Structures are given as C-alpha cells and as structure tokens.
Amino acid sequence: MRRHGSEDPVLITNARPSSEDEYEHRRRKYALMMSIRIVAVIAAALCYRVSIWLSLAFLVAGAALPWCAVLIANDNPPKAKQPPIRPVTGPAEKALPPAPDPTRTIDG
C-alpha cells in the first residue's frame, strides 16, 4: 500500500529519536531536578539562621521538586500528527463490452 499524497522520501532528520535516546534524555532531566532538590535542601539548612521565610521557601521547593521530576521524567514527547494512510487508486479497469442479446436477431 502506498501513502496518498506526496511521494517525498522520509528524511532521517525527520525521524523520531529512538526509545533508548528518549529514555536517556528523561533520565538526565530527572537527575538534574533531583540535584537541584539537594541544593535547595542544603540552602534551606544554611539560610535558617538568616531568614526563616527564605528557608521555608527552599524547603517547599525541595518538597515539590520530586513530584515535578517524576511527572517530567515519565512524560513522553507528543506524537506527530500524520495523515491517515489511504490506498492509491489507479485508473479504472477497462471492462469488456456487454454480451450480445441472444433474443435479438441480426436483421434488426
């Protein structure tokens, strides 16, 4: 079956990344966000004597980051919309002429 429409070849640059590459990218995002969480918790401990409000802000950020990191890490990229695949219809087949009527005479 052929796709209806453009006959352009699919370029490799238009191909989606492999599932392993997507997984690795999501894993790196998760690791980065969890590293930021560690920094936020350490900053909360260091800022405790300077400002309780700043320390609480770091703690809230440190508490919310794991939830956000899981959501982002488990999110797959959206699939590209593709037109439906329809069979290409060729020219109509030529039919044989109808059979002669046996009840009709040659004279008319």
C-alpha positions as CSV (number, residue, x, y, z in Angstrom):
1,M,0.0,0.0,0.0
2,R,1.2,3.5,-0.8
3,R,0.5,6.6,1.1
4,H,-1.8,9.0,-0.6
5,G,-0.3,12.4,-1.3
6,S,3.3,13.4,-1.5
7,E,5.8,10.9,-2.7
8,D,8.7,12.6,-0.9
9,P,11.0,10.2,0.9
10,V,11.2,10.4,4.7
11,L,14.4,12.2,5.7
12,I,16.4,10.8,8.6
13,T,16.3,14.2,10.2
14,N,12.5,13.9,10.5
15,A,12.7,10.6,12.2
16,R,11.9,10.4,15.9
17,P,14.7,9.6,18.3
18,S,15.0,6.0,19.4
19,S,13.3,5.0,22.6
20,E,16.7,4.5,24.3
21,D,17.6,8.1,23.5
22,E,14.3,9.4,24.8
23,Y,14.8,7.4,28.0
24,E,18.3,8.7,28.5
25,H,17.1,12.3,28.0
26,R,14.3,11.8,30.5
27,R,16.7,10.2,33.0
28,R,19.1,13.2,32.7
29,K,16.2,15.6,33.4
30,Y,15.2,13.6,36.5
31,A,18.8,13.5,37.8
32,L,19.2,17.3,37.2
33,M,15.9,18.1,39.1
34,M,16.9,15.9,42.0
35,S,20.3,17.6,42.1
36,I,18.5,20.9,42.3
37,R,16.4,19.5,45.2
38,I,19.5,18.5,47.1
39,V,20.9,22.1,46.6
40,A,17.5,23.5,47.8
41,V,17.5,21.4,51.0
42,I,21.1,22.4,51.8
43,A,20.3,26.0,51.1
44,A,17.3,25.8,53.5
45,A,19.6,24.5,56.2
46,L,22.2,27.3,55.6
47,C,19.6,30.0,55.4
48,Y,17.8,29.0,58.6
49,R,19.6,31.5,60.8
50,V,19.4,34.3,58.2
51,S,15.8,34.2,57.2
52,I,13.1,31.7,58.2
53,W,11.0,32.6,55.2
54,L,13.8,32.0,52.7
55,S,14.5,28.7,54.4
56,L,10.8,27.7,54.2
57,A,10.8,28.7,50.5
58,F,13.7,26.4,49.8
59,L,12.0,23.6,51.8
60,V,8.8,24.0,49.8
61,A,10.8,23.9,46.6
62,G,12.7,20.9,47.8
63,A,9.4,19.1,48.7
64,A,7.7,19.9,45.3
65,L,10.7,19.0,43.1
66,P,10.4,15.2,43.4
67,W,6.8,15.3,42.3
68,C,7.6,17.5,39.3
69,A,10.7,15.4,38.5
70,V,8.6,12.2,38.3
71,L,6.0,13.8,36.1
72,I,8.5,15.2,33.7
73,A,10.6,12.0,33.6
74,N,7.6,9.9,32.8
75,D,6.2,12.2,30.2
76,N,6.8,11.0,26.6
77,P,7.1,13.6,23.8
78,P,3.9,14.2,21.8
79,K,3.4,12.1,18.7
80,A,3.4,13.9,15.4
81,K,0.1,14.1,13.6
82,Q,0.2,12.1,10.4
83,P,-2.5,12.0,7.7
84,P,-4.3,8.7,7.5
85,I,-2.9,6.1,5.1
86,R,-5.2,5.6,2.2
87,P,-4.6,3.2,-0.7
88,V,-3.7,4.9,-4.0
89,T,-6.4,4.2,-6.5
90,G,-5.2,3.6,-10.1
91,P,-7.1,4.2,-13.3
92,A,-10.4,2.4,-13.6
93,E,-10.1,-1.1,-15.0
94,K,-11.5,-1.5,-18.5
95,A,-14.5,-3.7,-18.7
96,L,-15.4,-6.0,-21.6
97,P,-18.4,-4.8,-23.7
98,P,-21.7,-6.4,-22.8
99,A,-22.6,-9.8,-24.3
100,P,-24.9,-9.6,-27.3
101,D,-28.6,-10.2,-26.6
102,P,-29.4,-13.7,-27.8
103,T,-33.1,-12.8,-28.3
104,R,-32.3,-10.2,-30.8
105,T,-32.0,-11.1,-34.5
106,I,-29.3,-10.0,-36.9
107,D,-31.8,-8.2,-39.1
108,G,-32.9,-5.7,-36.7
